[in-house]
Amino acid sequence: CGWKINKMNEKEFLELFNRYLKEKSGDAFRAFDNEFIKLKNNKDLVKKLSQDKDLAFKLIDYDVLFILWMPQELLTEEMIEHTLKKRPRAIQYIKKQTPSQCWIVLNNHIRNLTYIKEPTDEMKMFALNKGYPIEEIKNPTAEMCLKALKTNVRAIKYIKNLTKEMCFEAININTKSIGYIENSILTFEMVKQAVDQDLEALMYIPYEIINKKNVKYFCK
């Protein structure tokens, strides 16, 4: 008797789905969506539906949540990549992310780096090169920090453990970055480099850095 009920449920579900695909009406959508949500707690029905590859693709296209409910043994790499190409953010629901999957979503938009659980240094550098904010990178390397400085002068504000090399590099890229370097790190040599490159850099130099010893340099 239990087998007949499952069979009947499957038939009714498919009838609702086919009606939705055919009509695309509000009533058809609501009727089907109500049953689709219930799949989460109906593993037997999900397994049956997943065994039909074409049907599984259609259900994934309807809602990517279906891949979360599918038995792992029936979930193929093709299905996952198909999903990610259409809805890149769905990668956050993938338990074991592969490099191939990560690159699909990263090439779609650098913001998708947020949803990659363990991005490689190469992925981080790729995103930074396109303007991804350094403050959202976990444990950035010195190389990553320098890369960020080349794409966004304000990145210097968010770099922890800022080195003199990074400060000089930032100034060399854009003299306005002098205004984002904290006074505790800022040296006269940095200021001199900025002013030598662009006299307008004086506008961004903190008053405190100017003293009796170096004021003549600024007034030359």
N, C-alpha and C positions, 0 to 999 in steps of 0.2 A: 504494500500500500504506500509506504514511504517513497519507494522508487517512482511510483506513478505520480505522486505529488511533485517531486523534483522535475520529472519529465514535463508535467503540465506547467510548472512555473517557468521552465525554460521556453516552452512554446509561447506562453503569454508574453514573456520578456521580449522574445524575438519579434512577435507581432507588433508590440509597442514600438520597438526600435525601427522596424521597417515602415511603420506608419509615420514616425517622426521623419525618417529620411525622405519619404515620399511627399509629405505635406508641408513640412517645415513651419507648421502653424504653432501659435502660442499654446493651444490646448494640447497638441501632440507633444510638444516639448515638455510641458509640465507633467503630463502623464508618464512619459518615459523617464524624465529626470528623477521623479519620485521613486521609481523602481531601480534606477541606476544607482542611486545613493545606498540603497539597501544591499547592493552587491558586497559591500564591505564586510557584512556579517553573514554572507552566504558563500562560503568557500567552495562548496560542491558545485554550485552553479557557475562560479567564476572559472573553476577548472574546466568544466565542460565547454564554456564559451571560448576559453583560451586555446583549446585544442584545434579550433578552426582558425588557422593563421590569418586568413583574409578578414574574418569577423573581428579577430583581436586587433588588427590594424585599424579597423573602422571605429572600434570602441576607444582605442587610444586617441584617435583623432577627435573623438567626441569629448573625452576628458582624460588627461594624462594620469589621473589618479588610478586609472585601471591598471597601469603597469605596477602600481604598488600592491595591488591585490592579487596579481597573477602569481601562480606558483613559479618559483625561481627556475625550475627545470624547463619551463615552457617559455620563459622570457629570453628572447634572442638578442644578440648584439645589434642585429638589423632593426629590431623593434625599438631599442633604446635610442639608436642614432637617428632613426626616423622621427622619433618624438622630439629629440633635442634640436633638430634642424627647424622644427616648427615652433617649439616652445623651449628655448634654451634654458630658462630658469628652472625647468623641471629637473635639471641635474642635481638640485639640492635634495631631491627625493631618492637619488640613486645611492645605495649603500656602498657599493664598491665601484668607485669612479675610475675609468681607465684613461690613460693619456689621450687616446683618440677622442674620447667623449669630451674631455676637458678642452681640447683644441677646437672642437666644433663650436662650443658655446663661447669660447674666448674670441674666436675669429668673427663671431656674430656681433659681439660688443664687449669691450674691455671691462665694463661694469659687471659682467658675469663672473669675473674673477672672485667676487664676493661669495659665490655659491660653490666654488671649488674647494673641497675639504683640505687637500694637501697639494697646493700648487707648487710646481718646481720653480727653481730660480729662473729658468728660461722663460716660464710663463709670466713670472713677476716682471722681468725685464721687458718682455714684450708689451705688457700692459703699461708700464711706466713710460716706455718710449712713445706711447700714444696719449700720454697725459693722465694716466691713472694716479690718483692722489697718494703720495708716499705715506701719509698718516694712516692709511687703511691697509698698509702692508705690514704683516707681522714679522718681526725680527729682520728688518732690511739690512743688507750688507752695505759696506762702504761704496761698492760699485753701484748698487741700486740707488743710494742717496745721491751720488754724483749724476746719475742718469736723470733722476727727478729734477735736479737743479737745472738741467739743460732744457727741460720742457716747461718748468714753472718756477719762476723766480721766488715766489712765496713759499715754495716747498721748504726752504731753509727754516721757516718758523716751526716746522713739525718734525724736524730731524733731531732725534735724541743722540747724545754723545757726539755732538758736532765737533769736528776736528778743524784745525787751522787750514789744512789742505782744502777741505770742503768750502770754507769761508772764502779763501782766495779764488777757488774755482768759480764760486757763485758770483763774486765780484767781477771776475774776468768775463763771465757770460753776460751779466747785466749789472751795471754799477748801482742801480736802484736797490739791489739786494742788501746793500750796506745798511739800509734802514731796518732790516729784519734781523740783524745780528745783535744779540743781547750785549749790553755794555760790559758784562763780566768776561766776555770772550773777545770783544772788539779790541783791536790793537791799532796803534798809530800806523804801522806798516800796511794794514788793511785799508785804512782811510786814505793813506798816501796813494795806494794803487788805484783806488776808486777815483780820486781827484785827478790823478795823472791821466786816467782814461777819459774822464768826462768831468769838467768843472762843475756841472750841474749837480754832481753827486753831493756837493756841499749842502744841498737842500735836505738831504736825508741823513746827515751826520748828527748824532745827538750832541747837544751843547756841552755835555759833561766831558766829552773826549778832547775838547779844545782847552788847552792850558797855556801857561806862560812859556813853556818850553817849545811848544809847536805852533803857537798862534802866528808867528812870523811866516811860517810855511803857507798857511792859508791866506795870508794877506799879500803874498808876493804878486 
